[in-house]
Amino acid sequence: MFALSRQITAFCFCALVIALGPAAKAAELPVEVAARSGLSITIYNRDLGFVRDLRQVELAPGENRLVIHGVSERMEPTSVLLGLDGRDGLAVLERAFRFDTISRQSLLRESLGKRVRYVRVDPQSGEERIEEATLIDAGEPPLLAIGERIEVMGPENPGRIVFVERPEGLTLRPQLEALVESGVDGPARLALSYLTKGLTWQADYVVSLSGAGQDVDAGMAAVVTLTNTSGVDYPQARVRLVAGEVNEMEEPVAAARATMEMAAAPMADAAGAGAPEAVADRYVYQLRRPVSLADRETRQVALFDADTVTARREYRFENLQPDRRGPDMPPQQALIRLNVENESEAGLGRPLPGGTVRVYEADAEGGALFVGEDRIQHTPEGGMLRLTLGRAFDVSARAVQTDFQRISNTVYEDARRITVANEKPEPVSVVVTQRVPLNARLLSESAKHETEAAGYWVWTLEVPAEGETVLDYRIRVSN
């Protein structure tokens, strides 16, 4: 469906290009990048950006043919909005997006059947020989008709093609053309807005842990990685980042109009990013400093830095099953999870865009040791970050089935024992989760459980230093 939409768009704008040539009698008015007076880009998580470009123009009353250079070659043509910034007085009659730029392939394609020159160097004398030719095949290798003969270009027949004239329709760079009706006589500020592919961003976090035990102090720094593959540079652009999924099947013009006011709002001029703003059920982060983002460039920009974050290290076992291979098999090591409440009391308290979190811990020599990474989803204020970092070397557990009785064809009893061992020199708190049948009834347990979700029971066990804690439970299941 998306491919079909792009084909329809391409067809419509090809038709506009054909119509614009002979119909537009107004003088061509180039609108160069040098005339830019403001630039802002709003970047979504997945290969989508919204560009708002302000440029100074000198308009005459009546029809003006604008040729706007320096636009994205991956522009969505149907999303273009063109007008005057903060005032009326401009009506768009026609517009066309020319993105077929000059290249070897495009020159060959557009010169098919046309006159060219074939240049060869005489291997004996070194003199150039130039012959008039017609390009009859633009493939690899090209075929030329020269007089009564056909020449096949290639390594065995070296030479070069000289194009006599530039084919119509090819441009040095992508450009947007618009035939407009102006009610303004003199200088004005043109406002161009459009959606484009080739812009994306992602968040990356670094968490630094300090202090022993399970309750630790941490610092969290966030950066955003901006990537530009849109085919154009964005110098000194005001940047906004949108966290949240966008349905791209919606009409691009409607999406652009919904984003225009957000993209036009003023920004502050400090480092990092301002407090995120909730817009249309998504969070918008505005970078406080202008950013220059060149084509084919990835750039990282600081988002925020939180120095005093409270975190808790959790040792966790999930759905331990009896190992039927025998008691000599090694026990299972605990998952290490770092839990951080996204609350102001815990040092955060802001919407966090999804991204990768890398965790480092201070070592005995004053350096840092990488201890794991995980990915978080978009997390609102008040949510919980749960980062799985790996497995603990010195906290382990083993599960055994101590009894099983078939009471009837539809009822049975199952008894389990979970032994948690702690080889650390300090006590630890360990979370044990078990999946049990939904129709299970508890008969006995050595520690009180809580229900984490339907069919999941959770026990929190205190395990002494260099010691063990045993959990016994028995259930009856009726099928």
N, C-alpha and C positions, 0 to 999 in steps of 0.2 A: 504493500500500500504506500509506504514511504517512497520507494523507488518510482512508483507511478506518479506520485505527487510531484517529484522533482522533474519527471519528464514533461508533465503538463506545464510546470513553471517555465522550463527551458523553452518549450514551444511558444508559450505566450510571449516571452520576452524576445525571442527571435523575431516574432511578428512585429513587435514594437520597434526593434532595430530597423527593420525594412521600412516601416511606415515613417519613422522619424526622419530618415534621410531626405527624401524629396518633399515631405510636407512642411518641414521646419524651415522657414525663410529667415528667421531671426539670426543675427550675427552670433557666432560662437563666443561664449564667455568662459574662459578657463577659470576654474576655482582650485587653486593649488594648495598644497599642504602648508606652504609658507603663510597663507592667509588665515590659518587656524588661530582662534582666540580662546578655545576651551575644548577639552577632551575628557570624557569619562567612559569607563567600561564597567559593566556589571557582568560578573563571571559566575556561571553555574557549575555544579560539580562535574557534569558530564558533557564535555565538548560543545558548549553553547555559551555565547556571550551576547550582550546587548551593548551596542556602541552608540554614544551620543557625541556628535562632532559639530562644533560651532566654528563658522568661518566668516570672515568679512568679505562682502561682495559689493560691487558698484552696479546697481540695477538701473535700468531705464524703464519708463512707463511702457506697457504693452508686453509683447512677447520677447522673452529672453531664452536663449539656448545655453543652459549651463552644462559644462563638462567638468565633473568633479573627480579629481585625481586623488590617489592615496587612500582608496577604500579597500576593504578586505576582498580578496579573490574568492573567498568562501561565503560571501554574503548570501542570505536568503532573499532573493529579489522581491518576493511578495510582501516582505516585512518592512520595506522602506517607508519611512515617514519623512517628509520634506516640507519645511515651512520657515517662517521667520521667528526668531527667538523673542518671545514675549509680545508679539504684535501680529495683527492680521496684515493682509496685503499681498499674499502670494497664493496663486492657484496653480496646481500641477496639471498640465494638459496631457503630456506624454512623458514616459521615462523609459530608459533602456539601460541594461547592465551589460557592458562589453567586457568579457573576461577571457576572450581568445587572444592571448598575447603572442608576440612574435617569438618563434622558436624554430629550430631546424625542421621539426615535424610539421608545424603549422604552415611554414613557408612552402614546403613541398606539397602539402595537401592543397593549399589554396592556389598554387601555381600549376596544377595539373591541367594539361592541354594548352598552356600559355607559353609564350616566347621567353626563353632564358638564354644565357651564354654558357658555353662549355669551354673551360680553360684547361689546357694541358701543357706540361713542360717537356720540351724535346730532350730526351736523355743524352743525346749527343752534343747538341749546342747549348742547352740550358735555356733556350729562348721559349717564351710563352706563345702558345698557339690558341687563338680565340676563334670559336665557331658559333654561329647562330644555331639554336636548337629549339626543339619543342619537348617539354616534359610530358611523356606519355604514360609513365607509371611512377607513382610516388613511394613505392615500397622499398624494401631493402634487398638488393641494391636498386637505385632508381634507373629507369630506362629513358633514353633520349633519342628523339628522331632528328638526325642531322642529314639534311639533304635526302638522298635516296637510301641511307643506311640507318640501322638501329644500333646504338651504343649502349652496352651494359656497364655501368660504373661498378668498380670494385677494386680489390687489391691488385688484380692482374691488369687492370686498365685504370690506373690512377689519374685523377683529375678533380676539378672542382666546378660546382655550378655557381654562376653569378646570376642573381635575380635582377632583372632589368627594372622592375618597379615593385613597390610594396603592395601586396594584394589588399583590396578593400576589406574592411571588417577586422583586420588585425591591428592591435594597439601595442605600444611599448609596455604598457602596464594596465591593469584593470581600471576601468573608469565607469562612473555612473553619469549618464546623460539625461537631462530633463528639459523639456520644453515647458516653460512656465509663463503665466500671465501675471505681470507685476503691476501693482498699484503704487509702487514706491519709485521715486526719482532721486537716486543718490545712494549713499552708503547704507548698508543694512547688515544685520548679522543673520546668516543662514544657519538653520538648525537641521542637521541630518541625523536620523536615528535608524538603526537597522539591527537585525539579529544576524549572527554569523556563527558558523562552525569554526573549530580550531582554537578555541579558548577554553581552558579548564583549570581547575585548582584542586588542591588537596591539603589537608591539615596533617602536620606531624608534630608529635609531642615528645619531650624528653623529661623523664621523672628521675630525680636524684634523691636517693634514700640515705638517711643518716640515723644512727642510733640502733641499738640492739633490741631484741624482743619483738613482740608482734605489733605493738602500737609504735609507729615510727613517724618521725618528721620527714617531710619531703618538700622538694621544690619542683615546680612544673613550669616548663617553658614551651610555648607553642609557636610554630612558624607555619606559614602557608607557602606552598610551592605553586607558582604560577607558570603555566606552559602556554606558549603561543605558536600555533602552526597555521595561522589564518592567512598568511601571505602578505602581511603588512605590519609595519612597526607602529607602536603606540607610545610616543615620547611624552613623558611628564603627564601621565594620565591619572585622573582620580579613579580609584578602584573600589568597587563594592563586590563582596562575595556572598552568594546566596547558598545557604545550607538547606537542603530539602529537595526532593524529587520533583521534576517538572514534567507534566505530560506533554510530549512534543507533537502529539496528534492535534493539539489545538491550533486554531488558525494563527499563523505567525503574526499577522498585523494586530490581532487582539492581544497576543502576548506582549508585543512591543508597546502597545498603548498602556497595558497594565503596568509595565515596568518604567515608562517614561518619567513619571513624576518622581519615582524613587531615584532614578539615575540623575535627575536634575537638581536634587536637593544639595545644599552646601555642605562642605566638610570642614573639619578642624585641621590644624596644621601641626600636630604633635606626632611623636613616634608611636609605632604600634598601631592598634585599632581601637576605635571607640566601642562603647557598649553596644551589643547587638540589638537590632531593632526588629520587632515582629511585624512582618508584612505579608498579608495573604497566606497565613498559616505556615510561613517559612521565616527563618531568621536571616537577617542581612547584616553582614559585618563590613564596616567601612574602614579602609586603611586611611590613616590620618595624614600620611605623606604621599605626594604624587610618586608614581612608579613609572619608570621607562622600561617597556617590555618589547624587545625587538622580535622580529619574526624568527622562527626556529630557535627560540631561546627559552630556557627554564630559569626562573629567578625565585629566590626564597626571601620572604619578608617576615619580620617579627609580627606576631599577632598579640601575644601577651606574655607576662612573666609573673608567676605567683611564687613567692618565696616561702610562705609558711602554710603548707598543706598538711593536713592530718590524714594518715593512711593506716590501714590495719592489714597485717600479713595474716593470711588464713591458710591453714593446712587442711586439706579436704580429700575425702575418699568418696567416690561416687559408685554406687551399686556394686559393692564387692560381692563376688560369687565364690562359693567354695571351689578350691582348686582340687580336682579329683585325680591329679597326677601324683599326689602323695605329699607328705609333710616336708620332704626335703627340697621342694621347689621354693625359690626365693619369694618373700612376701612382696606385696605391691607397695611402691613408694607413694607418698602423699603428693597430690597436686598442690603447687604453691599458687595462691591467688592473692592479689593485692586489691583491697577494696577501698575506694575513696568516695565519700559522699560529696556530691556536687552542691554543697551548701556554703554560704558565706561564713558560717561558724567553723567550717573545716578548711577555710582558706580559698575556696573557689566561688561558687554561687553565680555562675553565668552559663548561658547555653554554650555547649561545646560541639563544634562540628565533628562529624565522623572522621577518623584518621588513624594512623598507626602511632602507638605509644611504645617508646623504648625506655626501659628502666635500667638505671645504673645504681650501684650501691658502693658506698665508701669502703675501702679496704684498710687493713692495718697500717699500711705505709702512707696513707693520706691520699692515695690515688682513687680511681674509680674502676669498678668491675661491671661489665655488662651482664645482667642477670635474666634478661628475657624481654620479649615484646609481644604485644597483642594489638588487635584492632578494635576500636570502639565505634559504635553507631552514633548518629546525632543524639546527644544527651541533653535534655532540658535541665534548667535549674531545678534542683531538688531530686534529680535522678542519682543513680549509683553507678560508678565506674567499677567494673569487675574485670580485672586483668589477670589472665592465666599466664604465669611466667615459666612454668616447667614443673619438675618434680624434686621433692626434698630428698637429700641423700640420707638423712638420719631420722626421718619419721616414716614409719612403715606400718602395715597392717596385714593380717591374714584372716580369712573367713573360713569357717568349717560348718558343716551341717551336723548338729549334735543329735538330732532325732527326726524321724519322719514316720508318721502313722497314717494309714488309710482307715478312716473311720467308717466310711461307706463308699458306694460307687460315686457319690457326688461330694463327699466331704473328706478333707485330709488336714492333718496338722504338720507344721513345719517349724523346727527349732534351729536357730543359727547362733553361732558365737563368733564375735569379731574381736580380735586381740590387736590393740594398737600399741606399738613400741616406740619409745622416744629415747634416742641416744644422745640428745643434747644435754649440756650441763645445766639447763634451766627448764622448768616445766613449760608445757605448751597446751594450748586449747585446740582441739581437733574437731572438725565437723565431719560426720559420717552420714551420708544419704543413701537410702535403700529404696528401690522400686518394689512395691508390693502389689498384689492383685487388688483391684478396686473393691472386691467383695470380701477382703480379708478382715478378720476380727482379732484384735490383740488379746492374747491370753495372759502374757506376762512379759515384763521387760525389766532389765536391771538399771536403766536410766530412762527418764521421761523423754518422749519424742515430741516433735512438733511436725505439722504437715506443711511442707514447702509448696506442694501442688498436689492435685489429685493423683493418688497412687505413689507419692513420694514422701517418705518419712525421713526426718532429720533428727539426729542426736548430736549434742555438743558435749564432748568428753574432755575432762581435764586429765592430762597424762603427766605424771611426775617426772622430774629430771632423771634420766638414765633408768627409766622404769616402764611399766606397762599398765594399761587399763583395759579391762575386759567388758564387752557389751554382750549380754544374752537377751534374746527375745524369742517369743513363740507366738505363732499366729495359727488361726483356724480358717480354712478357705472352703466355702460352699459354692460349688459350680452350678 
